[in-house]
Amino acid sequence: MTEADIMQMMNMLKSGISTSQIFGLLPSQADGYEFVGYGPRDMYNEIARQRISQLDYQLFGDVIAFDATYKKNKYSCPLVIFSGLMFAIKGKTLTSIITDGAMAIRNAVRDVFPEVRHRLCAWHLIRNTTSNVRNPSFTSKFQKIMLGDYEISVFKHKWVQLIEEFGFEDKPWVNNMYEEKHMWATADIRGKFFAGFRTTSRCEGLHSVMARYMGSQYDLTSFVEHFQRCVAHLRFKEFNADYESTRGVPVMQTCIELLERFAAEVYTHEIFLLFQPFFSRAGSMRVLNIENNNDCSKYIVCKHGRPDFLWTVEFRQEEMIFMCFYLRMESFGILCEHL
């Protein structure tokens, strides 16, 4: 079954032609059933795969981690496949992408996804810092500043302190890194949705799975055959994970059981376990002050016993929107304890 066959089938479906009618039309194009090249079951399975791909991207396609460092095939070329991507996304704009920072990939991202938020992989940045600066103490402090959840003004102050401490004011690589801080500093990236991704490590995990199915000695035909086996295995694991997520109820940990149970029903089990610690800490938050301005109310909150750490929560009544200036919801997609 070719890409043209798949495209034709999906276009027919969008036009309202049923699956059985589509297969009935194919013999007239191929001069007989024996020349179609595949059976109705093959067509049904392919249509199901295409629909799953589209649904996956609509639900989970906001952030993509891209890593082309997988080992090369027998032609000494890395094989990175985006086949069918534009068909699967159905016009949905990609939100964020994480790469290792290679210039070829940067240029491609800028040309193909001009509006995307591009983040550099933290692991690759630390490795590059080690090789370019060759000072373990600087690398350690650079990592803390990179990952620290600071206000932008605090980040700039700490950066100046770091550069002055090591005398790197005139070091080109360090200055270039600062110019690109919008691609790696958590202070600059905060509020931009990356679903908690800081590295391309999940790509590395996928590579380890693929390594069980494919080898560098394969030609392109063999690669595709084994790649399809790998995809089938991943989809089977995904199906099992979906099934397990519908079974049972996680253990409730707070006295606000009704609200906590509602969150458990909304989130998958895995995401609920990430959310649960924030929900538990919400009980220790205290409102210090409330400012009412027309349709907007601002709440100044702190943790019980720690009045020196303040957060501002804004409620816009007309839009029925709560927003914490900490921006965890906007960055990770999970509510913070301040809300």
Secondary structure by P-SEA (a helix, b strand, c coil): ccaaaaaaaaaaaaacccaaaaaaaccccccccccccccaaaaaaaaaaaaaaaaaaaccccbbbbbcccccccccbbbbbbccccccccccccccccccccaaaaaaaaaacccccccccaaaaaaaaaaacccaaaaaaaaaaaaccccaaaaaaaaaaaaaaacccccaaaaaaaaacccccccccccccccccccaaaaaaaaaaaaacccccccaaaaaaaaaaaaaaaaaaaaaaaaaaacccccccccaaaaaaaaaaaccaaaaaaaaaaaaaccccccccccccccbbbbbbbccccccbbbbbbbbccccbbbbccccccccccccccc
